[in-house]
Amino acid sequence: MSAVSRAAGAAAPASTPPRLPGFVLGLGLGGFLDGIVLHQILQWHHMLTGTGEHPANTAAGLRDNTVADGLFHIGTWALVAAGMVLAIRAWQRRELAPPWRSQVGMLAAGWGAFNVVEGVVNHQLLGIHHVRDDLGAPLVWDLAFLASGMLLILAGILLARSGDRIVRAQPAG
């Protein structure tokens, strides 16, 4: 089959660019930001510091937390890789690349979703760590983390929708 006949038989581009790749990338990148900034740079917590069994101020506790943080980063890397695969597959199906507003909006919404899920599951339900395990009353920080996630979701959806309006306003090619 020639390149011309493949192109002629290819599906027409979708009218609305896919959102899922940007959202999944946002989940992974939000996790990377959490791990790099809160775990490594600020050292406010590690994955297991809230359990009491793995304190970051002992060699054994720090070793256990470093391993857990590494496993966490493998998970966030897998989300970024999955987001890239979704984007490439969409392009292979000749779906339109999203406008910047839509892509950045979905990245923000994914980051916010990461914060909400991680905040509810790890901070509240499992209690394996809190945003600030180095303080005596971490609840305010945990609630602020959840609020930041909800704001990112809202702002991301609004930004993505404004990008979708740009796509709908463009004349068909």
C-alpha positions in Angstrom: 0.0 0.0 0.0 1.5 3.3 -1.0 1.8 6.4 1.2 -0.8 8.1 -0.9 -3.4 5.4 -0.6 -2.7 5.0 3.2 -3.3 8.8 3.6 -6.5 8.6 1.4 -7.9 5.7 3.5 -7.0 7.3 6.8 -9.7 8.4 9.1 -10.6 12.1 9.1 -9.3 14.1 12.0 -11.7 14.3 15.0 -13.4 17.6 15.5 -12.4 17.9 19.2 -8.8 17.1 20.2 -8.4 14.4 22.8 -8.3 15.4 26.5 -7.1 12.2 28.1 -3.4 12.4 27.1 -3.1 15.8 28.8 -5.0 14.7 31.9 -2.8 11.6 32.4 0.4 13.6 31.8 -0.9 16.0 34.5 -1.4 13.2 36.9 2.2 12.0 36.4 3.8 15.5 36.3 1.8 16.5 39.4 3.2 13.4 41.2 6.7 14.3 40.1 6.3 17.8 41.4 5.1 16.4 44.8 7.9 14.0 45.0 10.7 16.3 43.9 9.6 19.5 45.8 7.9 18.1 49.0 9.9 14.9 49.4 13.4 15.8 48.1 13.9 19.6 48.1 11.8 20.8 51.1 11.9 17.4 52.8 8.5 18.0 54.5 7.7 14.4 54.3 8.5 11.1 52.6 6.1 8.3 51.6 6.1 6.5 55.0 6.9 9.3 57.5 3.4 9.4 58.9 3.4 5.7 60.0 5.7 6.3 63.0 7.6 3.1 62.0 9.8 4.8 59.4 11.1 8.1 60.8 13.1 10.2 58.4 15.6 11.1 61.2 17.1 7.6 61.4 19.2 5.9 58.9 16.9 2.9 58.6 13.8 5.1 58.4 15.4 7.3 55.7 16.4 4.2 53.7 12.9 2.8 53.8 11.4 6.2 52.9 13.9 6.6 50.0 12.9 3.2 48.6 9.2 4.1 49.0 9.8 7.5 47.4 11.6 5.7 44.5 8.6 3.4 44.0 6.3 6.4 44.0 8.5 8.0 41.3 8.3 4.9 39.2 4.5 5.2 39.4 4.6 8.8 38.3 7.0 8.0 35.5 4.6 5.3 34.3 1.7 7.9 34.2 3.9 10.3 32.2 4.8 7.4 29.8 1.1 6.4 29.5 0.2 10.0 28.7 2.8 10.1 26.0 1.5 6.8 24.5 -2.0 8.1 24.5 -0.9 11.3 22.8 1.1 9.5 20.1 -1.7 7.0 19.5 -4.2 9.9 19.1 -1.8 11.6 16.5 -1.5 8.2 14.7 -5.3 8.2 14.4 -5.0 11.7 12.9 -6.7 13.3 15.8 -6.0 17.0 16.1 -3.4 18.1 18.6 -5.1 20.3 21.2 -4.6 24.0 21.4 -2.2 25.1 24.2 -5.1 26.2 26.4 -6.7 22.8 26.2 -3.5 21.0 26.8 -2.3 23.2 29.7 -5.8 23.0 31.2 -5.9 19.3 31.1 -2.4 19.1 32.6 -3.6 21.3 35.5 -6.8 19.3 35.9 -4.6 16.1 36.1 -2.3 17.7 38.6 -5.2 18.7 40.7 -6.7 15.2 40.5 -3.4 13.8 41.6 -3.4 16.2 44.6 -7.0 15.3 45.6 -6.6 11.5 45.2 -3.2 11.4 46.9 -4.4 13.8 49.6 -7.5 11.8 50.4 -5.9 8.3 50.2 -2.4 8.8 51.6 -3.0 11.7 54.0 -6.4 11.0 55.3 -7.4 7.3 54.7 -4.1 5.5 55.0 -2.3 8.2 57.1 1.1 7.1 55.7 2.2 10.7 55.5 0.9 14.3 55.6 2.0 17.4 53.7 4.0 18.5 56.8 5.0 15.5 58.9 7.6 17.8 60.5 4.8 19.7 62.3 2.6 18.8 65.2 -0.7 19.7 63.5 -0.6 18.7 59.8 -4.4 18.9 59.1 -4.3 22.5 58.0 -1.6 21.7 55.4 -3.5 18.6 54.3 -6.6 20.6 53.7 -4.7 23.3 51.9 -3.2 20.6 49.6 -6.7 19.2 48.9 -8.0 22.8 48.2 -5.1 23.4 45.8 -6.1 20.2 44.0 -9.7 21.3 43.7 -8.7 24.7 42.4 -6.3 23.2 39.9 -9.1 20.9 38.6 -11.5 23.8 38.3 -9.0 26.2 36.6 -7.8 23.4 34.4 -11.3 22.5 33.2 -12.2 26.1 32.5 -8.9 26.7 30.6 -9.5 23.5 28.6 -13.0 24.5 27.7 -11.8 27.9 26.5 -9.3 26.0 24.2 -12.2 23.8 22.9 -14.1 26.9 22.0 -11.1 28.0 19.9 -11.2 24.7 18.0 -14.9 24.8 17.4 -14.6 28.4 16.1 -12.1 27.5 13.4 -13.4 26.8 10.0 -13.3 23.1 8.8 -10.2 22.5 6.7 
